[in-house]
Amino acid sequence: MSITKIDELINLPGWETRKKILELLNDGPKTAYELARVLNMNYSTIRYHLELLNKFGLVNIKKGRKYYYELTRNAKILMSS
Protein backbone atom coordinates (compact mmCIF):
# COMPACT_ATOMS: atom_id res chain seq x y z
CA MET A 1 0.00 0.00 0.00
CA SER A 2 1.31 3.41 -0.89
CA ILE A 3 1.56 6.45 1.36
CA THR A 4 -0.90 8.22 -0.95
CA LYS A 5 -3.57 5.61 -0.25
CA ILE A 6 -2.97 5.82 3.50
CA ASP A 7 -3.30 9.61 3.35
CA GLU A 8 -6.52 9.24 1.36
CA LEU A 9 -7.95 6.84 3.95
CA ILE A 10 -6.93 9.02 6.88
CA ASN A 11 -8.49 12.10 5.29
CA LEU A 12 -11.85 10.42 4.68
CA PRO A 13 -14.53 11.14 7.29
CA GLY A 14 -14.62 8.53 10.06
CA TRP A 15 -10.88 7.98 10.48
CA GLU A 16 -11.15 8.02 14.30
CA THR A 17 -13.64 5.14 14.17
CA ARG A 18 -11.44 3.17 11.77
CA LYS A 19 -8.45 3.82 14.01
CA LYS A 20 -10.36 2.36 17.00
CA ILE A 21 -11.28 -0.68 14.92
CA LEU A 22 -7.63 -1.20 13.96
CA GLU A 23 -6.60 -0.89 17.61
CA LEU A 24 -9.14 -3.55 18.64
CA LEU A 25 -8.08 -5.87 15.82
CA ASN A 26 -4.47 -5.47 16.91
CA ASP A 27 -5.43 -7.76 19.84
CA GLY A 28 -6.63 -10.47 17.44
CA PRO A 29 -9.40 -11.33 14.96
CA LYS A 30 -12.94 -10.23 15.78
CA THR A 31 -16.37 -10.32 14.18
CA ALA A 32 -18.19 -7.16 13.15
CA TYR A 33 -20.73 -7.85 15.91
CA GLU A 34 -17.98 -7.98 18.54
CA LEU A 35 -16.54 -4.71 17.30
CA ALA A 36 -19.98 -3.07 17.21
CA ARG A 37 -20.67 -4.13 20.78
CA VAL A 38 -17.31 -2.90 22.13
CA LEU A 39 -17.52 0.41 20.27
CA ASN A 40 -21.23 0.82 21.05
CA MET A 41 -21.97 1.44 17.39
CA ASN A 42 -24.42 0.14 14.81
CA TYR A 43 -23.37 -3.12 13.11
CA SER A 44 -23.86 -1.67 9.60
CA THR A 45 -21.63 1.30 10.45
CA ILE A 46 -18.87 -1.05 11.60
CA ARG A 47 -19.28 -3.16 8.43
CA TYR A 48 -18.94 -0.01 6.29
CA HIS A 49 -15.65 0.87 8.00
CA LEU A 50 -14.40 -2.72 7.77
CA GLU A 51 -15.13 -2.77 4.04
CA LEU A 52 -13.13 0.45 3.58
CA LEU A 53 -10.24 -0.95 5.63
CA ASN A 54 -10.37 -4.11 3.52
CA LYS A 55 -10.42 -2.09 0.29
CA PHE A 56 -7.30 -0.20 1.41
CA GLY A 57 -5.52 -3.45 2.34
CA LEU A 58 -5.49 -3.02 6.11
CA VAL A 59 -7.97 -5.76 7.07
CA ASN A 60 -8.42 -9.34 5.86
CA ILE A 61 -11.67 -11.26 6.09
CA LYS A 62 -11.57 -14.88 7.30
CA LYS A 63 -14.75 -16.56 6.11
CA GLY A 64 -16.12 -19.52 7.99
CA ARG A 65 -19.22 -20.03 10.05
CA LYS A 66 -18.70 -16.40 11.03
CA TYR A 67 -16.75 -13.67 9.30
CA TYR A 68 -13.67 -12.69 11.28
CA TYR A 69 -11.68 -9.59 10.53
CA GLU A 70 -7.95 -9.40 11.16
CA LEU A 71 -5.15 -6.96 10.50
CA THR A 72 -2.95 -7.40 7.46
CA ARG A 73 0.81 -7.18 7.71
CA ASN A 74 0.62 -3.61 6.37
CA ALA A 75 -1.81 -2.65 9.12
CA LYS A 76 0.45 -4.14 11.78
CA ILE A 77 3.33 -2.05 10.44
CA LEU A 78 1.11 1.05 10.45
CA MET A 79 -0.04 0.34 14.01
CA SER A 80 3.53 -0.09 15.27
CA SER A 81 4.66 3.30 13.99
N, C-alpha and C positions, 0 to 999 in steps of 0.2 A: 504494500500500500504506500502511496506517495504522500509526502507532506501536504501537497495541495488537497488531496482528498480528506485528510485529517482536518485541515483548516476548514474545509467546506462543512464537514460534519459538526465541528465545534461551533461554527457560526450559525447553524440552523437552530431555530427555536426548539427548546426542550433539552439542550445539552446537559443541564444540571440533572435532569431525570435520567438521561442515558449514562451519565457519570456514576450515579448511584447504582444503577443496574450493573455496570461493569465492576464496581467495588464489591457488590454482593456475589457476582459470579466469580470473582477472584478467589472466593472461599470454596468454590466447587460448583458443579453443574446444578441447575435448578429449573423447575418448570415455570411457565409464565404465571400460573396460579400462585405458586410460592412467592414469586417476586411481587405480585400484586398485593398479596396479603401483608408482606413485610413493609412494603412502601405505602400501604393504605391507599392504593390507586385502583382504578377500574382495569379489569383484565384486558379489555380491548385497547386501552391506552398503552399498557405494557407491551402487548403484542406488536403494536405499531412501532414502538421504540426498538424492540428486538428485531423486527424486520429491517429497520434502517441499519442497525448495528451489523446485521448479517450481510446486508447489501454492501456495506463498507469494509467487510472482511474482518470484523472484530469479534463476531460471535458465530459459532457453529451450532447446528441443530442436530441432536442425536434423536433419531426417530425410533420409537419402539412402542410399547403399550402407551407410554406418555412421551411427549416431546420434551426433551431436556436441552437446555441452552448452556453452552460453555464457552469460555474465552478461547480465542485463537492464539497462536504464538505471537502474532503481531499485537494483539490486545495486551498480552502479558508483558511485552516489552514496553508498551505505552504506559501501563499501570506502574511499572517499576521506575519510570523516569520522573 
